Amino acid sequence: MSYPKIIVDYEILKNNVKTLVNLCNSKGIKVAGVTKVFCGNPEIAKAYVDGGVSYLADSRIENLERLKDLNVPKIMLRLPMLSEAERIVELADVSLNSEIETIRALSEKALEKNLTHKIILMVDLGDLREGYFHEEDLFQAVEEVIKLEGVKLIGLGTNLTCYGGVIPSIDLMDRLNRLKIEIEERFNIELELISGGNSSSIHLLSDHDLKGINNLRLGESLVLGTESAYGKQLEGTRNDAFRIQAQIIEVKEKPSVPTGEIGRDAFGKVPTFVDRGVRKRILCAIGKQDIDLDTLYPVDKGIIILGGSSDHLILDGTDSEKDYKVGDIIEFTLHYVSILRAMTSEYIKKEIVY
Ligand SMILES: *Cc1c(COP(=O)(O)O)cnc(C)c1O
């Protein structure tokens, strides 16, 4: 056995995916399963495919490369860099775009390779990350894209609750849908796909029909079973498909407030402390390089996370019923940022349990 280790429970993940796919399909929505939180690991992505997603989607071309043997269409989520245009048309069937210069490069590379690359134009509905903000710019882009060879405009998309924290609403979805209809009429084309956002759009499904929207790009809600606008756990899902295990390297009784003059900690912040008296302190061999302390939750509710540094996690085990010793393993559930960091850390072993 070696540690620290992230354990992925295949069945829990697959069931989360099935639950979300069924919910979305019942509203006429197809799911693009977003794999970036686990770095496009193909063995984990297989749970998405088994769970019924219609696409796999990732923001990094390296991850799409890892996924290439899984037989579902792939979507590139981050706006392509000009320098990666060739790999985009090779490894992604569809990409999200907002710059005509980039689409021209994709068109050129696709023509060279005798491919047709599909384009979704992104509309910025106010979250202020990617996409056309002004409608006239969008219409002008459509006019240019439909003239290009090697690429085919298949729809519109939007992304919300990423930078600006804007929560998707029926009004915003309706605006996207009306833009789609206007484009279809003005240019006499059909747009087959309208992608209404990420896991923050799930909350709209409970009491509405998202009439025009027929695609969502879901990461967090598949992995954790949470909709991300309000953080609610969705019925029939679980949040513990990913768990992390760390090994204890020191257990000692120590005061809870440091002695001496307090300067900055290893991350440049001046720390503060709660004085709980002398406590049983536990050091684990895992740190901020591998996880995010704010999105890490001990399974043993008697444990308090005190803090950490790059390579250490410091816990208070005084209130636990368990008498922890050096060499014992402590298990945690994780939220999005910790999963992302743990999956990216080469120091963390990855294990899938079936
Ligand atoms: C990451 C990402 C998603 C998935 O977001 P979740 O909140 O994890 O569902 C969807 N679309 C784009 C463009 C993304 O970058």
PDBQT file of the ligand as one rigid body, heavy atoms in Angstrom, charges set to zero:
ROOT
HETATM    1  C1  LIG A 401     -15.606  23.208 -16.665  1.00  0.00    +0.000 C 
HETATM    2  C2  LIG A 401     -16.618  23.587 -17.655  1.00  0.00    +0.000 A 
HETATM    3  C3  LIG A 401     -17.896  23.009 -17.594  1.00  0.00    +0.000 A 
HETATM    4  C4  LIG A 401     -18.324  22.080 -16.485  1.00  0.00    +0.000 C 
HETATM    5  O1  LIG A 401     -18.595  22.804 -15.315  1.00  0.00    +0.000 OA
HETATM    6  P1  LIG A 401     -19.211  22.109 -13.997  1.00  0.00    +0.000 P 
HETATM    7  O2  LIG A 401     -19.561  23.234 -13.121  1.00  0.00    +0.000 OA
HETATM    8  O3  LIG A 401     -18.151  21.231 -13.449  1.00  0.00    +0.000 OA
HETATM    9  O4  LIG A 401     -20.404  21.321 -14.438  1.00  0.00    +0.000 OA
HETATM   10  C5  LIG A 401     -18.799  23.359 -18.585  1.00  0.00    +0.000 A 
HETATM   11  N1  LIG A 401     -18.468  24.212 -19.573  1.00  0.00    +0.000 NA
HETATM   12  C6  LIG A 401     -17.261  24.797 -19.659  1.00  0.00    +0.000 A 
HETATM   13  C7  LIG A 401     -16.976  25.749 -20.772  1.00  0.00    +0.000 C 
HETATM   14  C8  LIG A 401     -16.291  24.489 -18.702  1.00  0.00    +0.000 A 
HETATM   15  O5  LIG A 401     -15.078  25.072 -18.792  1.00  0.00    +0.000 OA
ENDROOT
TORSDOF 0
